[in-house]
Amino acid sequence: MSKPNLQIALDHSDLPSALKDVKNVGDIVDILEVGTILLLQVGDEAVKCVRAMYPNKKIVADTKCADAGGTVAENVRKAGADWMTCICSATIPTMKAANNEIDEIQIELYGDWTYEHAQQWLDAGISQAIYHQSRDALLAGETWGEKDLKRVQKLIEMGFRVSVTGGLDVDTLKLFKGMPIYTFISGRGITAAKNPRLAAEQFQKELIRLWGE
Amino acid sequence: MSKPNLQIALDHSDLPSALKDVKNVGDIVDILEVGTILLLQVGDEAVKCVRAMYPNKKIVADTKCADAGGTVAENVRKAGADWMTCICSATIPTMKAANNEIDEIQIELYGDWTYEHAQQWLDAGISQAIYHQSRDALLAGETWGEKDLKRVQKLIEMGFRVSVTGGLDVDTLKLFKGMPIYTFISGRGITAAKNPRLAAEQFQKELIRLWGE
């Protein structure tokens, strides 16, 4: 089983603090995400800056696109993004239009999506999904539960490469041991650490310990 | 029955062309929308510019927020927005967090939302919803059908102020005659017209003809 990717989510409200954090950890992580908050505040300039700093890294624009998929995808691709996200409640034509304009689309799973929807995404040529631990559960002090892990496993079995995110830290990675997770996404789990670079290194070390090189 | 509002959606990919269009019609329409495409490209600067140009107009930031509602709402409020949109698949805590930070939230109806969800939004203190004519239907050459009108009517009866959008032009407004629509949203129906100012004036004139002053 290959080592899952580590993705840093830049969910900052301003460009300087995002660039400071990405400079610290960009070389260590596998995928750089320009988060929704940052995009809504700074626009495609954020993607352009991260691309200029890291010409060879995979970059995701977390647009959570719900409509006008072709235009949004074309815009972020031109700014330098490899991938972008669509919200699960977008229509299939929106997803397809986006998928035609950029290398890959990832479906953001929020709310009451179903496996029937998931099959429609696969049928539309989309094979990446992002599973969020519910904010309700996190606020209630829960961590990743059996229900979450079963859903992730089912999506993997359907043929998705699944990214997981939400309240992840180095200690929670082992909950997923034995599962072929594609990517772990962390934002403040890395950027809010006392030493973000060390935190990113510890994430990678733990991923290698659990999944191998 | 009071005249529905007319909202211009600025769905441009760059700031200058958005500002050109809003300058032409901003005084005629009732509500100015900084569209998702524009936000993702330009960031909150777009909201700030429109607010500076129109200090007394209602401004909506079409964030289609799916997560981090409190942060996104605080950011767009600080930039000058009165209202913002949340995607229907956002969780209730996300919607509530946004609603606490800004004057009003509007729920964007995409995908398989249910009236049960809609009641949860009302219970959370959210009473604006935006009904989109399906893109599939528009691409297939359909216009607003009975099914759409029934759904809009049901939402109004539940207690929502409902905005409608998707392929609207002056000729389609009469389909809604007799229904207390809160707002008609038009983007290219106005901005792509030969004379956008005239198009906006014709929209308003038709609204007054059908609903009264």
Chai-1 contact restraints between the chains, C-beta under 6 A:
chainA,res_idxA,chainB,res_idxB,connection_type,confidence,min_distance_angstrom,max_distance_angstrom,comment,restraint_id
A,S13,B,N75,contact,1.0,0.0,6.0,A-B,restraint_1
A,I37,B,A68,contact,1.0,0.0,6.0,A-B,restraint_2
A,I37,B,T71,contact,1.0,0.0,6.0,A-B,restraint_3
A,L39,B,L40,contact,1.0,0.0,6.0,A-B,restraint_4
A,L40,B,L39,contact,1.0,0.0,6.0,A-B,restraint_5
A,L40,B,T63,contact,1.0,0.0,6.0,A-B,restraint_6
A,Q41,B,G43,contact,1.0,0.0,6.0,A-B,restraint_7
A,Q41,B,D44,contact,1.0,0.0,6.0,A-B,restraint_8
A,Q41,B,N75,contact,1.0,0.0,6.0,A-B,restraint_9
A,V42,B,G43,contact,1.0,0.0,6.0,A-B,restraint_10
A,G43,B,Q41,contact,1.0,0.0,6.0,A-B,restraint_11
A,G43,B,V42,contact,1.0,0.0,6.0,A-B,restraint_12
A,G43,B,G43,contact,1.0,0.0,6.0,A-B,restraint_13
A,D44,B,Q41,contact,1.0,0.0,6.0,A-B,restraint_14
A,T63,B,L40,contact,1.0,0.0,6.0,A-B,restraint_15
A,K64,B,A66,contact,1.0,0.0,6.0,A-B,restraint_16
A,A66,B,K64,contact,1.0,0.0,6.0,A-B,restraint_17
A,A66,B,I87,contact,1.0,0.0,6.0,A-B,restraint_18
A,A66,B,Y110,contact,1.0,0.0,6.0,A-B,restraint_19
A,A68,B,I37,contact,1.0,0.0,6.0,A-B,restraint_20
A,T71,B,I37,contact,1.0,0.0,6.0,A-B,restraint_21
A,N75,B,S13,contact,1.0,0.0,6.0,A-B,restraint_22
A,N75,B,Q41,contact,1.0,0.0,6.0,A-B,restraint_23
A,I87,B,A66,contact,1.0,0.0,6.0,A-B,restraint_24
A,I87,B,I87,contact,1.0,0.0,6.0,A-B,restraint_25
A,S89,B,S89,contact,1.0,0.0,6.0,A-B,restraint_26
A,S89,B,Y110,contact,1.0,0.0,6.0,A-B,restraint_27
A,S89,B,G111,contact,1.0,0.0,6.0,A-B,restraint_28
A,T91,B,R135,contact,1.0,0.0,6.0,A-B,restraint_29
A,P93,B,R135,contact,1.0,0.0,6.0,A-B,restraint_30
A,P93,B,D136,contact,1.0,0.0,6.0,A-B,restraint_31
A,Y110,B,A66,contact,1.0,0.0,6.0,A-B,restraint_32
A,Y110,B,S89,contact,1.0,0.0,6.0,A-B,restraint_33
A,G111,B,S89,contact,1.0,0.0,6.0,A-B,restraint_34
A,R135,B,T91,contact,1.0,0.0,6.0,A-B,restraint_35
A,R135,B,P93,contact,1.0,0.0,6.0,A-B,restraint_36
A,D136,B,P93,contact,1.0,0.0,6.0,A-B,restraint_37
